[in-house]
C-alpha cells in the first residue's frame, strides 16, 4: 500500500484546561475593550457634544459648515437653518442647510474680521 492510514488523536480531557477555554477568549475581550476606549467612546462623546451644539443654536449665531462656508444664522427650522453668507446689492445672500451640516460655532464678531 502506498498511502498509510491516518488516525485522529484522542480528545484532551477536561483536566488539562481548568479555565474551561476562558483563556482563549481573553485576547478577544481585551481587543474589544481597547476598541471601546480608543475608538467608540470618543466618537460617541463627540456626537453628543455636536447634538448639544446644534440644539443650542440661536438666530444671529455665527457658524462654519462642515464644507467650510461661514455665515450668520438668519432663520431656524426644525431640520434646516437659513444662513446669510454674504451681503448682496438686494440684501443678504442666504442658503438653506441641514442642522447636522454645522461644523462649529464661531465667537461673536468673527465674520467681521474675515
TALINTA-V677700 format. One record per residue. PHI is phi as a letter, one per 40 degrees, with the letter a starting at -180 (NA if undefined). OMEGA is omega in whole degrees, 0 to 359 (NA if undefined). BURIAL is # if it has 24 or more other C-alpha atoms within 12 Angstrom, else .. Layout:
{{PHI:OMEGA:BURIAL} {PHI:OMEGA:BURIAL}}
//
This chain:
{{NA:183:.} {c:182:.} {b:180:.} {c:180:.} {c:177:.} {b:180:.} {b:178:.} {c:177:.} {c:179:.} {c:180:.} {c:179:.} {c:181:.} {c:180:.} {c:182:.} {c:181:.} {c:181:.} {b:185:.} {c:181:.} {c:178:.} {g:178:.} {g:181:.} {c:181:.} {c:178:.} {c:177:.} {c:183:.} {d:178:.} {c:179:.} {c:178:.} {c:178:.} {c:178:.} {c:178:.} {c:179:.} {c:178:.} {c:178:.} {c:181:.} {c:185:.} {c:182:.} {c:185:.} {b:189:.} {c:183:.} {c:177:.} {c:179:.} {c:178:.} {c:179:.} {c:179:.} {c:178:.} {c:178:.} {c:178:.} {c:178:.} {c:178:.} {c:178:.} {c:179:.} {c:180:.} {c:179:#} {c:182:.} {c:181:.} {c:178:#} {b:177:.} {c:180:.} {g:177:.} {c:178:#} {c:187:#} {b:170:#} {b:178:#} {c:178:#} {c:176:.} {c:176:.} {g:180:.} {c:181:#} {b:179:#} {a:181:#} {b:181:#} {c:179:#} {b:177:#} {a:178:#} {b:175:#} {b:181:.} {c:181:.} {b:184:.} {b:174:.} {b:176:#} {b:184:#} {b:174:#} {c:185:#} {b:181:#} {a:175:.} {b:176:.} {b:181:.} {c:179:.} {b:182:.} {h:183:.} {c:175:.} {c:186:.} {b:174:.} {b:178:.} {b:180:#} {b:175:#} {c:179:.} {c:182:#} {c:179:.} {c:179:#} {c:180:#} {c:183:#} {a:174:#} {b:181:#} {c:173:#} {c:180:.} {d:177:.} {g:181:.} {c:183:.} {c:179:.} {c:182:.} {c:181:.} {c:NA:.}}
//
